[in-house]
Amino acid sequence: MPEICRFFGIIIRMFFDEHDPPHFHAEYQGNKAVFDFNGNIMKGSMKSKTATRLVREWIDLRLNELEEDWELARAGKEIKKIAPLE
């Protein structure tokens, strides 16, 4: 699963052969969660309110890039790295 971003110890990944609804996988300190593009956790838990808040902030800033990567992944094309929170 390609890594598309990393910030503050949070790793964001997206599969190439994913299913709807659009989502990505986030990992922080061994805890994993699947987020939709609205910031809802679909599966798992980050077990850190701060990490969850940071992921949601990142989504708000990078939604267009996430949507572009989702379409690339669905088409079987190479996805792009997305800028982290700073």
C-alpha contacts under 8 A as a table, 3 or more apart, distances in Angstrom:
res1	aa1	res2	aa2	distance
1	M	13	R	6.15
1	M	14	M	5.97
1	M	15	F	4.97
1	M	16	F	7.33
2	P	13	R	5.51
2	P	14	M	5.86
2	P	15	F	6.48
2	P	16	F	7.98
3	E	6	R	7.69
3	E	11	I	7.01
3	E	12	I	5.80
3	E	13	R	4.31
3	E	14	M	6.69
3	E	81	K	7.57
4	I	12	I	5.77
4	I	13	R	5.41
4	I	14	M	6.88
4	I	79	I	7.65
4	I	80	K	6.57
4	I	81	K	4.46
4	I	82	I	5.73
5	C	11	I	6.12
5	C	12	I	5.10
5	C	13	R	7.09
5	C	81	K	6.05
5	C	82	I	5.55
5	C	83	A	6.55
5	C	84	P	6.00
6	R	9	G	6.68
6	R	10	I	5.52
6	R	11	I	4.59
6	R	12	I	6.09
6	R	84	P	6.19
7	F	10	I	5.24
7	F	11	I	6.82
7	F	84	P	5.47
7	F	85	L	6.15
7	F	86	E	7.66
9	G	28	Y	6.19
9	G	29	Q	7.40
10	I	26	A	6.72
10	I	27	E	5.66
10	I	28	Y	4.81
10	I	29	Q	7.80
10	I	51	A	7.23
11	I	26	A	5.57
11	I	27	E	5.16
11	I	28	Y	6.61
12	I	24	F	6.91
12	I	25	H	5.76
12	I	26	A	4.61
12	I	27	E	6.66
13	R	24	F	5.94
13	R	25	H	5.14
13	R	26	A	6.39
14	M	18	E	7.99
14	M	23	H	7.63
14	M	24	F	5.02
14	M	25	H	6.16
14	M	70	W	7.89
14	M	73	A	7.89
15	F	18	E	5.62
15	F	24	F	7.68
15	F	73	A	6.91
16	F	73	A	4.37
16	F	74	R	6.26
16	F	76	G	6.03
16	F	77	K	7.73
17	D	73	A	6.56
17	D	74	R	6.11
17	D	76	G	7.11
18	E	73	A	7.47
18	E	74	R	6.69
19	H	22	P	7.22
20	D	23	H	7.63
21	P	36	D	7.13
22	P	36	D	5.97
22	P	37	F	6.50
22	P	67	E	7.81
22	P	70	W	6.63
23	H	34	V	6.66
23	H	35	F	5.45
23	H	36	D	4.22
23	H	37	F	5.88
23	H	70	W	7.91
24	F	34	V	5.70
24	F	35	F	5.60
24	F	36	D	6.65
24	F	37	F	7.94
25	H	32	K	7.10
25	H	33	A	5.88
25	H	34	V	4.53
25	H	35	F	6.39
26	A	32	K	5.69
26	A	33	A	5.37
26	A	34	V	6.19
26	A	35	F	7.35
26	A	46	M	7.84
27	E	30	G	6.23
27	E	31	N	5.49
27	E	32	K	4.41
27	E	33	A	6.50
27	E	46	M	6.94
28	Y	31	N	5.25
28	Y	32	K	6.56
28	Y	46	M	6.28
28	Y	51	A	7.18
31	N	44	G	7.83
31	N	45	S	6.44
31	N	46	M	5.17
31	N	47	K	6.71
32	K	44	G	5.80
32	K	45	S	5.84
32	K	46	M	5.67
33	A	41	I	6.49
33	A	42	M	7.37
33	A	43	K	5.54
33	A	44	G	4.27
33	A	45	S	4.85
33	A	46	M	5.79
34	V	41	I	5.69
34	V	42	M	5.39
34	V	43	K	5.12
34	V	44	G	6.43
35	F	38	N	7.74
35	F	39	G	5.73
35	F	40	N	5.46
35	F	41	I	4.53
35	F	42	M	5.63
35	F	43	K	7.45
36	D	39	G	5.56
36	D	40	N	5.50
36	D	41	I	6.58
36	D	42	M	6.63
37	F	40	N	7.38
37	F	59	I	6.65
37	F	63	L	6.97
37	F	66	L	7.68
38	N	56	R	7.98
38	N	59	I	7.52
39	G	55	V	7.63
39	G	56	R	5.18
39	G	59	I	6.76
41	I	44	G	7.17
41	I	45	S	7.33
46	M	49	K	7.51
46	M	51	A	6.75
46	M	52	T	6.25
48	S	51	A	5.25
48	S	52	T	6.20
49	K	52	T	5.08
49	K	53	R	6.05
50	T	53	R	5.06
50	T	54	L	6.16
51	A	54	L	5.04
51	A	55	V	6.19
52	T	55	V	5.18
52	T	56	R	6.27
53	R	56	R	5.12
53	R	57	E	6.16
54	L	57	E	5.02
54	L	58	W	6.12
54	L	85	L	7.95
55	V	58	W	5.02
55	V	59	I	6.24
56	R	59	I	5.03
56	R	60	D	6.36
57	E	60	D	5.16
57	E	61	L	6.46
58	W	61	L	5.16
58	W	62	R	5.96
58	W	84	P	7.25
58	W	85	L	6.15
59	I	62	R	5.11
59	I	63	L	5.29
59	I	66	L	7.76
60	D	63	L	5.75
62	R	65	E	5.41
62	R	66	L	6.23
62	R	82	I	7.48
62	R	83	A	7.86
63	L	66	L	5.03
63	L	67	E	6.19
64	N	67	E	5.17
64	N	68	E	6.24
65	E	68	E	5.00
65	E	69	D	6.13
65	E	82	I	6.71
66	L	69	D	5.11
66	L	70	W	6.09
66	L	82	I	7.77
67	E	70	W	5.02
67	E	71	E	6.35
68	E	71	E	5.25
68	E	72	L	6.27
69	D	72	L	4.96
69	D	73	A	5.99
69	D	79	I	5.19
69	D	80	K	6.33
70	W	73	A	5.11
70	W	74	R	6.12
70	W	79	I	7.86
71	E	74	R	5.09
71	E	75	A	6.20
72	L	75	A	5.12
72	L	76	G	6.30
72	L	77	K	5.02
72	L	78	E	6.46
72	L	79	I	5.78
73	A	76	G	5.02
73	A	77	K	5.56
73	A	78	E	6.68
73	A	79	I	6.05
74	R	77	K	7.51
